[in-house]
Amino acid sequence: MIHIITLSNPQAADLFVNYMATKGVRIHAKNENQQISLWLEDQHQLEMVEKELNTFLREPFHPRYQAASWQTGNPQNTGIKYRPAFSIKNMVQRSGPLTVLVIILCILVFIWQQVVGDYDVMLHLAWPYEESLNLEVWRYITPAFIHFSLMHIAFNLAMWWYLASQTEQRLGTSKLFVIMLVSALFSNWAQSLFTDSNFGGLSGVVYALIGYVGLTGIRNPEKGIGAPTGLIVFSILWIVAGYMGVLGDSIGNAAHFAGFLIGLLMALWDNRHQLSRRS
């Protein structure tokens, strides 16, 4: 058998296997470390499968694939084991140590804010607000861990977990750490140019991950990470709406834009060899 691809989404793997079955192609699915690897039985069908796979990866949830699943039967036919319903244990298992650590840090800082107030916390964690604090190097990163409302932290952590967990699982903790560190530094710096030290939130890092994961998934889907096209489009529209003033003055537009840009640039750099081969 020939290995075709490894996917992180069992539903997507199931759709592709069932779709190819309607074309007389037998593909076997194997569960491997929270991922699904697909194997082709007949090597003479490889060229056709690769062509169909490229089309599928561009629009994996097109109705034609849904229809194929109904036509061929139920998910058990593919041998794919679906993840259980959401639970804290399942969330930790699907994440890496850095993904979980950042979530814990953000929650602890948020609790600290509720106990002593935002002002006292920012005295210790905010971007340097006077020259004497410039050597306190943690301040260039720690604004990312500060959140000012329950909705603010809930949205950022949900997006962080969705994007960071797949990045850490597929590309490793060190890669996620570099993306987080670089994007936090640049997005915080960009925001400080407009609001001094009066800002906080993980959204700059989240936007970097949207750019990185989204572009990597499009250009190099073999890495097994990706973001829905709708999420990428929505994120861009959110940035545009922020700069147009539709969302009010409390939105970190500079952090969002800088984070998204640095994520795209890092994805372009990391996938440069793949891009040159395709060109």
C-alpha positions as CSV (number, residue, x, y, z in Angstrom):
1,M,0.0,0.0,0.0
2,I,1.1,3.6,-0.6
3,H,0.8,6.4,2.0
4,I,-1.3,9.3,0.6
5,I,-1.7,11.8,3.4
6,T,-2.1,12.2,7.1
7,L,-5.1,14.3,8.3
8,S,-5.9,15.7,11.7
9,N,-9.7,15.8,11.0
10,P,-11.3,12.3,11.1
11,Q,-14.5,13.7,9.5
12,A,-12.5,15.0,6.5
13,A,-10.7,11.7,6.2
14,D,-14.0,9.8,6.3
15,L,-15.5,12.0,3.6
16,F,-12.5,11.5,1.3
17,V,-12.4,7.7,1.8
18,N,-16.1,7.3,1.1
19,Y,-15.9,9.6,-1.9
20,M,-13.1,7.7,-3.5
21,A,-15.0,4.4,-2.9
22,T,-17.7,5.7,-5.2
23,K,-15.0,5.8,-7.9
24,G,-13.9,2.3,-7.3
25,V,-10.8,3.3,-5.3
26,R,-10.1,1.5,-2.0
27,I,-8.3,3.6,0.6
28,H,-7.5,2.3,4.0
29,A,-7.5,4.6,7.1
30,K,-5.3,4.0,10.1
31,N,-5.5,5.9,13.4
32,E,-2.1,7.1,14.5
33,N,-1.5,9.4,17.5
34,Q,-4.7,11.4,17.1
35,Q,-4.2,11.6,13.3
36,I,-5.6,9.7,10.4
37,S,-3.3,8.3,7.8
38,L,-4.7,7.3,4.4
39,W,-3.2,4.4,2.4
40,L,-4.0,3.5,-1.2
41,E,-4.4,-0.2,-2.0
42,D,-3.7,0.0,-5.8
43,Q,-0.6,2.0,-6.8
44,H,-1.9,2.2,-10.4
45,Q,-4.6,4.6,-9.1
46,L,-2.1,6.9,-7.5
47,E,-2.2,9.7,-10.1
48,M,-6.0,9.9,-10.0
49,V,-6.1,9.9,-6.2
50,E,-3.6,12.7,-6.0
51,K,-5.6,14.8,-8.4
52,E,-8.8,14.2,-6.4
53,L,-7.0,14.8,-3.2
54,N,-5.8,18.3,-4.3
55,T,-9.4,19.2,-5.2
56,F,-10.7,17.8,-1.9
57,L,-8.2,19.7,0.2
58,R,-9.4,23.0,-1.4
59,E,-13.0,22.4,-0.5
60,P,-13.3,19.3,1.8
61,F,-16.8,19.9,2.9
62,H,-18.3,20.4,-0.6
63,P,-21.8,18.7,-0.9
64,R,-20.4,16.1,-3.3
65,Y,-18.4,14.6,-0.5
66,Q,-21.3,14.6,1.9
67,A,-23.4,12.8,-0.7
68,A,-20.7,10.2,-1.2
69,S,-20.8,9.4,2.6
70,W,-24.5,8.8,2.5
71,Q,-24.2,6.7,-0.6
72,T,-21.4,4.4,0.7
73,G,-22.7,3.9,4.2
74,N,-21.7,4.9,7.7
75,P,-18.4,6.0,9.2
76,Q,-17.6,2.6,10.6
77,N,-17.0,1.3,7.1
78,T,-13.8,3.4,6.9
79,G,-12.4,2.2,10.2
80,I,-11.9,5.7,11.4
81,K,-12.3,6.3,15.2
82,Y,-14.0,9.6,16.0
83,R,-12.9,11.6,19.0
84,P,-15.2,11.5,22.0
85,A,-17.3,14.4,23.0
86,F,-15.7,17.4,24.5
87,S,-14.1,17.0,28.0
88,I,-11.2,18.6,29.9
89,K,-9.3,15.3,29.6
90,N,-9.9,15.1,25.9
91,M,-8.9,18.7,25.5
92,V,-5.6,18.1,27.3
93,Q,-4.9,14.9,25.3
94,R,-5.5,16.8,22.0
95,S,-3.2,19.6,23.1
96,G,0.5,19.9,23.8
97,P,2.1,21.2,27.0
98,L,2.6,24.8,25.7
99,T,-1.0,25.0,24.5
100,V,-2.2,24.0,28.0
101,L,0.4,26.2,29.8
102,V,-0.7,29.4,28.0
103,I,-4.3,28.7,28.8
104,I,-3.5,28.2,32.4
105,L,-1.4,31.4,32.5
106,C,-4.1,33.5,31.0
107,I,-6.7,32.1,33.4
108,L,-4.4,32.7,36.4
109,V,-3.7,36.3,35.3
110,F,-7.4,36.9,34.8
111,I,-8.2,35.6,38.3
112,W,-5.4,37.9,39.6
113,Q,-7.0,40.9,37.9
114,Q,-10.4,40.1,39.5
115,V,-8.8,40.0,42.9
116,V,-6.5,43.1,42.8
117,G,-7.9,45.0,39.8
118,D,-6.5,45.6,36.3
119,Y,-4.4,48.5,37.3
120,D,-2.3,46.6,39.8
121,V,-1.7,43.7,37.5
122,M,-0.7,46.0,34.6
123,L,1.8,47.7,36.9
124,H,3.7,44.4,36.8
125,L,2.9,42.9,33.3
126,A,2.1,45.8,31.0
127,W,4.3,47.0,28.1
128,P,7.0,49.3,29.5
129,Y,5.3,52.6,30.3
130,E,8.5,54.4,31.3
131,E,12.2,54.1,30.4
132,S,13.2,52.6,33.8
133,L,11.1,49.5,32.9
134,N,12.8,48.8,29.5
135,L,15.1,46.1,30.9
136,E,12.1,44.2,32.4
137,V,12.1,42.0,29.3
138,W,9.0,40.0,30.2
139,R,6.9,43.1,29.7
140,Y,7.4,42.7,25.9
141,I,5.5,39.4,26.0
142,T,3.2,39.4,29.1
143,P,0.5,41.9,27.8
144,A,-0.7,38.9,25.7
145,F,-1.8,37.2,28.9
146,I,-3.9,40.1,30.2
147,H,-7.6,40.1,29.4
148,F,-10.3,42.6,30.4
149,S,-13.5,40.7,30.3
150,L,-14.9,37.2,30.4
151,M,-15.9,37.3,26.7
152,H,-12.4,38.6,25.8
153,I,-10.6,35.8,27.4
154,A,-13.1,33.1,26.4
155,F,-12.9,34.0,22.7
156,N,-9.1,34.2,22.7
157,L,-8.5,31.0,24.5
158,A,-11.0,29.1,22.4
159,M,-9.3,30.3,19.2
160,W,-5.8,29.7,20.8
161,W,-6.7,26.1,21.7
162,Y,-8.1,25.3,18.2
163,L,-5.1,26.7,16.4
164,A,-2.3,26.0,18.8
165,S,-3.2,22.4,19.6
166,Q,-3.0,21.3,16.0
167,T,0.2,23.3,15.5
168,E,1.9,21.8,18.5
169,Q,0.6,18.2,17.7
170,R,1.8,18.3,14.1
171,L,4.8,20.7,14.1
172,G,6.1,20.4,17.7
173,T,6.2,22.5,20.8
174,S,9.3,24.4,19.7
175,K,7.6,25.6,16.5
176,L,4.6,26.8,18.4
177,F,6.8,28.5,21.0
178,V,8.7,30.4,18.3
179,I,5.4,31.5,16.6
180,M,3.9,32.6,20.0
181,L,7.1,34.5,21.1
182,V,7.7,36.3,17.8
183,S,4.0,37.2,17.2
184,A,3.5,38.4,20.8
185,L,6.5,40.6,20.6
186,F,5.6,42.2,17.3
187,S,1.9,42.5,17.9
188,N,2.5,44.1,21.3
189,W,5.1,46.5,19.9
190,A,2.7,47.5,17.1
191,Q,-0.1,48.2,19.5
192,S,2.2,50.1,21.8
193,L,2.7,52.6,19.0
194,F,-0.9,53.6,19.2
195,T,-2.1,53.0,22.8
196,D,1.2,53.2,24.8
197,S,0.9,50.4,27.4
198,N,-2.9,50.4,27.8
199,F,-3.6,47.2,26.0
200,G,-3.7,43.4,26.5
201,G,-4.9,40.2,25.1
202,L,-3.8,37.1,23.2
203,S,-5.5,38.2,20.0
204,G,-2.3,39.3,18.3
205,V,-0.9,35.7,18.7
206,V,-4.2,34.2,17.7
207,Y,-4.2,36.3,14.5
208,A,-0.6,35.1,13.8
209,L,-1.8,31.5,14.1
210,I,-4.7,32.1,11.8
211,G,-2.3,33.5,9.2
212,Y,0.3,30.7,9.8
213,V,-2.0,27.8,10.0
214,G,-4.3,29.0,7.3
215,L,-1.5,29.6,4.7
216,T,0.3,26.4,5.6
217,G,-2.8,24.4,5.2
218,I,-3.4,25.9,1.7
219,R,0.2,25.7,0.5
220,N,1.4,22.5,2.3
221,P,-1.6,20.4,3.5
222,E,0.7,17.4,4.0
223,K,1.7,19.0,7.3
224,G,-1.7,18.3,8.6
225,I,-2.7,21.7,9.9
226,G,-5.3,24.1,8.5
227,A,-7.9,26.7,9.2
228,P,-11.3,27.0,7.5
229,T,-11.5,29.6,4.7
230,G,-14.4,31.2,6.4
231,L,-12.3,31.9,9.5
232,I,-9.5,33.5,7.5
233,V,-12.0,35.7,5.5
234,F,-13.8,36.7,8.7
235,S,-10.5,37.6,10.4
236,I,-9.5,39.8,7.5
237,L,-12.9,41.5,7.5
238,W,-12.6,42.0,11.3
239,I,-9.4,43.8,10.8
240,V,-10.9,46.0,8.1
241,A,-14.0,46.7,10.2
242,G,-11.7,47.7,13.1
243,Y,-9.7,50.2,11.1
244,M,-13.0,51.6,9.8
245,G,-14.1,52.3,13.4
246,V,-17.1,50.0,13.2
247,L,-16.0,48.0,16.3
248,G,-15.2,51.0,18.6
249,D,-12.0,52.2,20.1
250,S,-11.2,49.3,22.4
251,I,-10.2,46.9,19.5
252,G,-6.4,46.2,19.2
253,N,-6.3,46.8,15.4
254,A,-2.6,47.2,15.2
255,A,-2.0,44.0,17.2
256,H,-4.4,42.1,15.0
257,F,-2.8,43.3,11.8
258,A,0.8,42.9,12.9
259,G,0.0,39.4,14.3
260,F,-1.7,38.3,11.1
261,L,1.1,39.7,8.9
262,I,3.9,38.1,10.9
263,G,2.0,34.8,10.8
264,L,1.8,34.9,7.0
265,L,5.4,35.8,6.7
266,M,6.5,32.9,9.0
267,A,4.3,30.5,7.0
268,L,5.8,31.7,3.7
269,W,9.3,31.2,5.1
270,D,8.7,27.8,6.6
271,N,7.0,26.6,3.4
272,R,9.4,28.2,0.9
273,H,10.9,24.9,-0.3
274,Q,7.4,23.5,-0.9
275,L,6.5,26.7,-2.8
276,S,9.6,26.5,-5.0
277,R,9.0,22.9,-5.9
278,R,5.4,23.6,-6.9
279,S,6.4,26.6,-9.0
